[in-house]
Amino acid sequence: MLRFEYHDDADMLAILDGDPPVRDRLVVAANKVLMRLRVSNPAGHADDLVTLSDALVAQRLLQNVVVDAEAIVRSYLAGLVYVVDQKGTR
């Protein structure tokens, strides 16, 4: 979405094209959370959790949409934990 809004701003596009410096740290933190929840393949789901969080923030900031972010993230995490329980690997 930001790339669309800043399509005429070369400096901003250069920033948006690079990897956000904070993202790697967020993925590491998400991986740790998922490990504590005993989610199967936490590293495989960590990026998805960060992406979900990014999308929720974007909705709030760019489209002024108020959503229950906590409920959405809890549901996502509960789904991951449920899948682990069903596999019997927890």
C-alpha contacts under 8 A as a table, 3 or more apart, distances in Angstrom:
res1	aa1	res2	aa2	distance
1	M	4	F	5.26
1	M	5	E	6.48
2	L	5	E	5.01
2	L	6	Y	6.07
2	L	16	L	7.76
3	R	6	Y	5.25
3	R	7	H	5.68
3	R	13	L	6.45
3	R	16	L	6.90
4	F	7	H	5.25
6	Y	9	D	5.25
6	Y	10	A	7.99
6	Y	12	M	6.57
6	Y	13	L	6.63
7	H	10	A	7.46
7	H	13	L	6.90
9	D	12	M	5.45
9	D	13	L	6.17
10	A	13	L	5.04
10	A	14	A	6.18
11	D	14	A	5.20
11	D	15	I	6.58
12	M	15	I	5.13
12	M	16	L	6.20
13	L	16	L	4.94
13	L	17	D	5.94
14	A	17	D	5.20
14	A	18	G	6.63
15	I	18	G	5.56
15	I	20	P	7.99
16	L	19	D	7.49
16	L	20	P	7.59
19	D	23	R	7.38
20	P	23	R	5.41
20	P	24	D	7.74
21	P	24	D	6.58
21	P	25	R	7.83
22	V	25	R	5.41
22	V	26	L	6.32
23	R	26	L	4.95
23	R	27	V	6.16
23	R	50	V	7.82
24	D	27	V	5.15
24	D	28	V	6.30
25	R	28	V	5.07
25	R	29	A	6.18
26	L	29	A	5.03
26	L	30	A	6.04
26	L	50	V	6.62
27	V	30	A	4.99
27	V	31	N	6.03
27	V	46	A	5.47
27	V	47	D	5.59
27	V	49	L	7.99
27	V	50	V	6.23
28	V	31	N	5.05
28	V	32	K	6.37
28	V	46	A	7.44
29	A	32	K	5.13
29	A	33	V	6.38
30	A	33	V	5.07
30	A	34	L	6.16
30	A	46	A	5.06
30	A	47	D	7.63
30	A	49	L	6.74
30	A	50	V	6.91
31	N	34	L	5.12
31	N	35	M	6.08
31	N	42	P	5.42
31	N	43	A	5.41
31	N	45	H	7.51
31	N	46	A	4.89
32	K	35	M	5.01
32	K	36	R	6.26
32	K	42	P	7.83
33	V	36	R	5.19
33	V	37	L	6.40
34	L	37	L	5.00
34	L	38	R	6.23
34	L	39	V	5.46
34	L	42	P	5.23
34	L	45	H	7.87
34	L	46	A	7.15
35	M	38	R	4.86
35	M	39	V	5.92
35	M	42	P	5.75
36	R	39	V	7.72
37	L	81	V	7.05
38	R	42	P	7.83
38	R	81	V	7.36
38	R	84	V	7.87
38	R	90	R	6.37
39	V	42	P	5.59
39	V	80	L	6.24
39	V	81	V	5.72
39	V	84	V	6.15
39	V	90	R	7.65
40	S	80	L	7.92
40	S	84	V	6.07
40	S	89	T	7.65
40	S	90	R	7.92
41	N	44	G	5.29
41	N	45	H	6.69
42	P	45	H	5.18
42	P	46	A	5.91
43	A	46	A	5.19
43	A	47	D	7.45
44	G	47	D	6.89
44	G	48	D	7.81
45	H	48	D	5.19
45	H	49	L	6.33
46	A	49	L	5.15
46	A	50	V	6.39
47	D	50	V	5.14
47	D	51	T	6.09
48	D	51	T	4.95
48	D	52	L	6.05
49	L	52	L	5.07
49	L	53	S	6.23
50	V	53	S	5.02
50	V	54	D	6.11
51	T	54	D	4.97
51	T	55	A	6.16
52	L	55	A	5.12
52	L	56	L	6.30
52	L	73	V	7.82
53	S	56	L	5.14
53	S	57	V	6.29
53	S	73	V	7.73
54	D	57	V	5.19
54	D	58	A	6.10
55	A	58	A	4.98
55	A	59	Q	6.14
56	L	59	Q	5.17
56	L	60	R	6.42
56	L	67	V	7.68
56	L	69	A	6.44
57	V	60	R	5.18
57	V	61	L	6.08
58	A	61	L	5.11
58	A	62	L	5.48
58	A	63	Q	7.34
59	Q	62	L	5.66
59	Q	63	Q	5.26
59	Q	64	N	6.40
59	Q	65	V	5.49
59	Q	66	V	7.54
60	R	63	Q	5.94
60	R	64	N	4.73
60	R	65	V	4.80
60	R	66	V	5.70
60	R	67	V	7.44
61	L	64	N	5.49
61	L	65	V	7.61
62	L	65	V	7.98
68	D	71	A	5.43
68	D	72	I	6.40
69	A	72	I	5.07
69	A	73	V	6.12
70	E	73	V	5.26
70	E	74	R	5.98
71	A	74	R	5.05
71	A	75	S	6.05
72	I	75	S	5.15
72	I	76	Y	6.25
73	V	76	Y	5.02
73	V	77	L	6.14
74	R	77	L	5.14
74	R	78	A	5.91
75	S	78	A	4.99
75	S	79	G	6.07
76	Y	79	G	5.17
76	Y	80	L	6.50
77	L	80	L	5.11
77	L	81	V	6.23
78	A	81	V	5.07
78	A	82	Y	5.90
79	G	82	Y	4.99
79	G	83	V	6.19
80	L	83	V	5.24
80	L	84	V	6.44
81	V	84	V	5.08
81	V	85	D	6.26
82	Y	85	D	4.98
82	Y	86	Q	6.16
83	V	86	Q	5.13
83	V	87	K	6.32
84	V	87	K	5.23
84	V	88	G	6.37
84	V	89	T	5.88
84	V	90	R	5.80
85	D	88	G	5.10
85	D	89	T	6.53
85	D	90	R	5.78
86	Q	89	T	7.93
87	K	90	R	7.78
